[in-house]
Amino acid sequence: MTTNDPGGRHTDVAPSGPAYPEAAPGDGWMFFAGTILGLAGLMRLVDSFWAFRYNGALPGDLDQAVLGHDLSTYAWLWLVVGLVLIAASFMLLARSQVARWVGYVAATIGALSALTWMPYYPIWSLTYIALMVLTFYALAEYGDRGTR
C-alpha cells in the first residue's frame, strides 16, 4: 500500500494484520495425528477387504496366531478397527475435544492391531506402531485446545 506524506513523497506501508490467522503451537502435530489416523484406518479397511476375499492357501503357522486360524476373524477385527480410526480422524480434523479421547483409544488399538502382522511383516508392523506412538504423543502434548 502506498501513501503520500505532506512532503509529496511516496512511502510504502505494510498492510495491517496478518494475511492468515496465526497458527497455534501444535496445529501441525494435530493435523499429522488426524491424517495418520485416517490413513491407518484406510489401510485397515484394505486389510479387511483382502481378508474377506482371500481364497488361497493360508500360512501354516496361522493356527498359532493371536486370534486363531480363521482369517474371517481378522477381517472383522480389521474392519472395526479401520472404521474407528477413520471416525477418529474426521472428528480430530474437525477439532472435536471428544476426538482427542477417541484418538487415544484409536491409536492404541491401531498399534495393537499391527501386532497381528508382526510375524509376517515385522518392519512394516514396527513402522505402523511408531506412527501410532507419534500420533498418541501429538494428542497428549497438543490435543488440549482449552488454552487457545
C-alpha positions as semicolon CSV with decimal commas, in nm:
position;residue;x (nm);y (nm);z (nm)
1;M;0,000;0,000;0,000
2;T;0,139;0,343;-0,089
3;T;0,067;0,669;0,095
4;N;0,165;1,028;0,033
5;D;0,328;1,220;0,313
6;P;0,299;1,601;0,339
7;G;0,627;1,647;0,151
8;G;0,484;1,478;-0,160
9;R;0,695;1,164;-0,127
10;H;0,551;0,814;-0,171
11;T;0,613;0,568;0,111
12;D;0,530;0,200;0,130
13;V;0,324;0,088;0,425
14;A;0,274;-0,275;0,517
15;P;-0,090;-0,380;0,536
16;S;-0,215;-0,410;0,892
17;G;-0,297;-0,752;1,034
18;P;-0,179;-1,093;0,924
19;A;-0,293;-1,231;0,590
20;Y;-0,356;-1,570;0,753
21;P;-0,477;-1,647;1,102
22;E;-0,195;-1,726;1,339
23;A;-0,136;-2,097;1,385
24;A;-0,139;-2,221;1,740
25;P;0,154;-2,428;1,862
26;G;0,091;-2,789;1,776
27;D;-0,153;-2,736;1,488
28;G;0,084;-2,926;1,262
29;W;0,103;-3,213;1,509
30;M;-0,276;-3,227;1,531
31;F;-0,303;-3,234;1,152
32;F;-0,042;-3,511;1,150
33;A;-0,239;-3,711;1,408
34;G;-0,566;-3,675;1,217
35;T;-0,403;-3,767;0,888
36;I;-0,222;-4,069;1,028
37;L;-0,539;-4,197;1,195
38;G;-0,727;-4,163;0,866
39;L;-0,457;-4,332;0,658
40;A;-0,422;-4,610;0,914
41;G;-0,798;-4,662;0,903
42;L;-0,792;-4,687;0,525
43;M;-0,508;-4,938;0,545
44;R;-0,704;-5,148;0,794
45;L;-1,008;-5,138;0,564
46;V;-0,792;-5,265;0,276
47;D;-0,661;-5,542;0,504
48;S;-1,018;-5,630;0,595
49;F;-1,141;-5,642;0,234
50;W;-0,840;-5,856;0,142
51;A;-0,907;-6,099;0,427
52;F;-1,276;-6,131;0,338
53;R;-1,197;-6,204;-0,028
54;Y;-0,887;-6,423;0,014
55;N;-0,938;-6,781;-0,106
56;G;-0,577;-6,902;-0,133
57;A;-0,373;-7,121;0,096
58;L;-0,310;-6,982;0,441
59;P;0,033;-6,987;0,602
60;G;0,096;-7,296;0,811
61;D;0,178;-7,101;1,126
62;L;-0,150;-6,907;1,123
63;D;-0,308;-7,159;1,363
64;Q;-0,069;-7,033;1,632
65;A;-0,154;-6,669;1,560
66;V;-0,304;-6,432;1,814
67;L;-0,670;-6,477;1,710
68;G;-0,661;-6,832;1,578
69;H;-0,657;-6,979;1,229
70;D;-0,974;-6,829;1,080
71;L;-0,896;-6,536;0,851
72;S;-1,252;-6,400;0,875
73;T;-1,190;-6,327;1,245
74;Y;-0,906;-6,097;1,143
75;A;-1,121;-5,945;0,868
76;W;-1,392;-5,842;1,114
77;L;-1,134;-5,711;1,361
78;W;-0,963;-5,501;1,094
79;L;-1,296;-5,371;0,965
80;V;-1,399;-5,246;1,310
81;V;-1,054;-5,100;1,381
82;G;-1,049;-4,927;1,041
83;L;-1,388;-4,766;1,097
84;V;-1,289;-4,646;1,445
85;L;-0,964;-4,497;1,311
86;I;-1,142;-4,316;1,025
87;A;-1,411;-4,180;1,258
88;A;-1,143;-4,055;1,499
89;S;-0,959;-3,891;1,210
90;F;-1,262;-3,696;1,090
91;M;-1,353;-3,588;1,442
92;L;-0,996;-3,482;1,517
93;L;-0,964;-3,277;1,198
94;A;-1,296;-3,110;1,290
95;R;-1,129;-3,004;1,620
96;S;-1,360;-3,204;1,844
97;Q;-1,238;-3,242;2,202
98;V;-1,410;-3,580;2,221
99;A;-1,192;-3,686;1,928
100;R;-0,881;-3,645;2,140
101;W;-1,002;-3,915;2,375
102;V;-1,128;-4,132;2,092
103;G;-0,791;-4,074;1,925
104;Y;-0,605;-4,208;2,230
105;V;-0,808;-4,527;2,216
106;A;-0,786;-4,547;1,835
107;A;-0,408;-4,500;1,831
108;T;-0,368;-4,767;2,098
109;I;-0,597;-5,010;1,913
110;G;-0,420;-4,929;1,586
111;A;-0,080;-5,007;1,737
112;L;-0,206;-5,328;1,897
113;S;-0,372;-5,442;1,574
114;A;-0,036;-5,405;1,398
115;L;0,092;-5,685;1,619
116;T;-0,116;-5,933;1,418
117;W;0,114;-5,869;1,118
118;M;0,435;-5,886;1,324
119;P;0,530;-6,249;1,239
120;Y;0,484;-6,185;0,865
121;Y;0,596;-5,821;0,815
122;P;0,799;-5,713;1,120
123;I;0,947;-5,392;0,976
124;W;0,611;-5,270;0,849
125;S;0,446;-5,354;1,181
126;L;0,712;-5,164;1,377
127;T;0,675;-4,865;1,143
128;Y;0,299;-4,870;1,193
129;I;0,341;-4,890;1,570
130;A;0,590;-4,599;1,565
131;L;0,341;-4,383;1,371
132;M;0,071;-4,464;1,625
133;V;0,306;-4,372;1,912
134;L;0,377;-4,035;1,743
135;T;0,002;-3,987;1,700
136;F;-0,052;-4,060;2,069
137;Y;0,223;-3,808;2,152
138;A;0,058;-3,542;1,934
139;L;-0,275;-3,593;2,105
140;A;-0,124;-3,592;2,453
141;E;0,101;-3,290;2,400
142;Y;-0,111;-3,066;2,177
143;G;-0,465;-3,204;2,196
144;D;-0,589;-2,971;2,469
145;R;-0,745;-2,676;2,290
146;G;-0,865;-2,504;2,607
147;T;-0,556;-2,282;2,613
148;R;-0,621;-2,121;2,272
